[in-house]
C-alpha cells in the first residue's frame, strides 16, 4: 500500500459545532491577527506528514511537493498562522522552508541566494503563478524547474539550509503576512513543507485568514455632487 508523504483536510461545519477547542482556536487566531472569523474564509486545516515516505519523483531525491504563495487559491488571504503539533529533532527534516529569506547564520551566501530566489519568484507571481509543483513540464518550464530544484536542495539540508528553515516545535506557531502594509503581495513568504526524514509522524494546524468580501454598488444621482457607496447587491435593471 502506497504511503502518502503529506495529507491535508479542512475541518467541516459539524466539527466546529462539536468542538469547543476548535472554536477557541479560531477565536484566538482572530485576536492574534486582528481579522475576525467570518463565513467567507476557509475553515482551519489539519496536516499530517509520514517520515520517510516519498515526496515525489519529479527531481532526484525529492524532499518537497511544491513551493507556493498562500494566495495560490484565494487572493483574499492576508495572513497565515501555522501551529506545530509535533517536534522535529535536528536532522529529522519536516521543516517549513522560506526560500526568499536568508537563514540567520548563513552569512553573505545565504543573503545572495535568498535575493536571487526572491527575484525569480516575484517574476513568477507577476506572471500569475502562485505554485510550482510536479505538474511542471520539464521541457516548457525550465525556469520553474530550476527554482524547484534549488528549493529542493535547501529542503535536503534541513536545519542547515542557507535560507530560512523553521524547525517544528510542538506548541509553537509561525505567523506570516501574505500582503505588505500597502496591500501589495508579500513576495518574501513563498514557502514549502519539506518532507520529514525521520522521527514520529508530524501534525500541524493551519489557518488562512481572509478579509471579508464586501458587496455593494456605487450610485450617482443627477443631483449628487459625487457617487455614493450603497452596501448590498445592486438592484437588477429592468429590461
C-alpha positions in Angstrom: 0.0 0.0 0.0 1.4 3.4 -1.0 2.0 5.9 1.8 1.3 9.5 1.0 4.0 11.7 2.4 1.7 14.6 3.1 -2.0 14.9 3.5 -4.4 17.7 4.4 -8.0 18.1 5.4 -10.2 21.1 6.1 -12.5 20.9 9.2 -16.2 20.8 8.4 -19.0 22.8 10.0 -20.0 19.8 12.2 -16.5 19.7 13.6 -16.9 23.3 14.8 -20.3 22.6 16.3 -18.9 19.6 18.3 -15.5 21.0 19.3 -15.2 23.8 21.9 -11.4 23.6 21.4 -11.7 24.3 17.6 -13.9 27.3 18.2 -11.5 28.6 20.8 -8.7 28.1 18.3 -10.5 30.3 15.8 -11.2 32.9 18.4 -7.5 33.1 19.4 -6.3 33.3 15.8 -8.8 36.2 15.2 -7.4 38.1 18.2 -3.8 37.4 17.2 -4.3 38.6 13.6 -6.9 41.2 14.2 -9.0 39.6 11.5 -12.4 38.4 12.8 -13.6 34.9 11.9 -16.3 35.1 9.2 -18.2 32.9 6.8 -16.3 33.9 3.7 -13.0 32.4 4.8 -12.0 28.7 4.7 -12.0 26.7 7.9 -8.9 25.6 9.7 -6.8 22.9 8.0 -5.2 19.8 9.6 -2.0 18.4 8.1 0.0 15.2 8.5 3.4 14.0 7.3 4.7 10.5 7.3 8.5 10.5 7.8 10.4 8.6 5.1 7.6 8.4 2.6 8.4 9.6 -0.9 7.5 13.3 -1.6 7.6 12.6 -5.3 9.8 11.6 -8.2 9.9 14.8 -10.2 13.6 15.6 -9.3 16.3 13.4 -7.8 16.0 12.8 -4.0 12.8 14.9 -3.9 12.0 16.3 -0.4 9.1 18.7 -1.2 5.8 18.5 -3.0 5.6 22.1 -4.1 6.7 25.7 -3.4 3.8 28.1 -3.1 2.4 31.5 -2.1 -0.7 31.3 0.1 -2.6 33.4 -2.5 -2.4 30.3 -4.6 -6.1 29.5 -4.3 -7.8 32.5 -2.7 -6.5 36.0 -3.4 -8.2 37.4 -0.3 -5.8 35.6 2.0 -3.9 38.2 4.1 -2.2 36.3 6.9 -1.3 32.7 7.6 -0.9 31.0 11.0 0.8 27.6 11.2 0.7 25.8 14.6 3.1 22.8 15.1 1.6 19.9 16.9 4.8 17.8 17.0 8.5 18.4 17.3 11.3 17.6 14.9 14.9 16.9 16.1 18.0 18.1 14.2 18.3 16.1 11.0 14.6 14.8 11.1 13.6 17.2 8.4 10.0 18.3 8.1 10.9 22.0 8.3 8.9 24.9 6.8 11.2 26.5 4.2 11.0 30.2 3.2 13.4 30.3 0.2 13.2 34.1 -0.2 14.5 34.8 3.3 18.1 34.0 4.4 19.0 31.8 7.3 20.3 33.9 10.3 23.6 32.1 10.3 24.1 31.7 6.6 26.1 34.9 6.0 26.5 36.6 2.6 26.0 33.3 0.7 22.5 32.9 2.2 21.6 36.5 1.6 22.6 36.4 -2.0 20.7 33.1 -2.6 17.5 34.4 -0.9 17.7 37.6 -3.0 18.1 35.6 -6.2 15.2 33.4 -5.3 13.0 36.3 -4.3 13.7 38.0 -7.6 12.7 34.8 -9.6 9.6 34.1 -7.5 8.5 37.7 -7.9 8.7 37.3 -11.7 6.5 34.2 -11.5 4.0 35.9 -9.2 3.7 38.9 -11.6 3.0 36.4 -14.4 0.2 34.8 -12.5 2.0 31.8 -11.0 1.3 31.0 -7.3 2.6 27.5 -7.1 5.3 25.3 -8.7 5.0 21.6 -8.3 5.2 18.2 -10.1 2.7 19.3 -12.7 5.6 21.3 -14.4 6.6 20.3 -17.9 10.4 19.9 -17.7 10.8 21.0 -21.3 8.5 24.1 -21.4 9.2 25.4 -17.8 13.0 25.4 -17.4 12.9 28.4 -15.0 10.3 26.8 -12.8 12.2 23.5 -12.8 15.4 25.3 -11.8 13.5 27.1 -8.9 12.0 23.7 -7.8 15.4 22.1 -7.8 17.1 24.9 -5.8 14.4 24.8 -3.2 14.5 21.0 -3.0 18.3 21.3 -2.3 17.6 23.5 0.7 15.0 21.1 2.0 17.6 18.3 1.9 19.8 20.4 4.0 17.1 20.6 6.7 18.2 22.7 9.7 21.5 23.5 7.9 19.7 25.2 5.0 21.1 28.6 3.7 17.6 30.1 3.5 15.2 30.4 6.4 14.1 26.9 7.6 11.8 26.7 10.6 12.2 23.6 12.7 8.9 22.4 14.1 8.5 22.5 17.9 5.2 21.3 19.4 3.0 24.1 20.7 4.8 26.9 18.8 3.4 28.8 15.8 4.7 30.9 13.0 2.7 33.9 11.6 3.4 35.5 8.3 1.5 38.2 6.3 0.8 37.5 2.7 0.4 41.2 1.9 2.6 44.2 2.7 1.2 47.2 4.7 0.3 48.9 1.5 -1.8 45.9 0.3 0.8 44.7 -2.2 1.6 40.9 -2.2 4.5 40.0 0.2 7.0 38.3 -2.1 9.1 37.1 0.8 6.6 34.4 2.1 6.8 31.8 -0.7 7.3 28.6 1.3 7.2 24.9 1.3 6.7 22.0 3.7 9.8 19.9 3.5 9.4 16.2 3.8 10.1 14.7 7.2 13.1 12.4 7.0 12.8 10.6 10.4 11.1 10.7 13.8 7.4 10.4 14.6 4.6 11.5 12.3 4.2 15.3 12.0 1.0 17.1 12.7 0.0 20.7 12.4 -2.9 23.1 12.2 -3.1 25.9 9.7 -5.4 28.9 9.3 -5.6 31.2 6.3 -7.1 34.5 7.4 -9.0 36.4 4.7 -10.6 39.8 4.5 -14.4 39.7 4.4 -15.9 40.1 1.0 -17.8 43.4 0.8 -20.7 43.7 -1.6 -22.2 46.9 -2.7 -22.5 49.3 -5.6 -21.9 53.0 -6.5 -24.8 55.3 -7.1 -24.7 58.7 -8.8 -28.0 60.5 -8.9 -28.5 63.6 -11.1 -28.4 66.0 -8.1 -25.4 64.3 -6.4 -22.0 66.0 -6.4 -20.2 62.7 -6.1 -21.1 59.0 -6.2 -22.3 57.2 -3.0 -21.4 53.7 -1.9 -24.6 51.6 -1.2 -23.9 48.3 0.7 -25.6 45.2 -0.6 -26.2 43.9 -4.1 -27.1 46.3 -6.8 -30.7 46.2 -8.0 -31.4 44.4 -11.2 -32.0 46.6 -14.2 -35.4 46.3 -15.9 -35.3 45.3 -19.5 
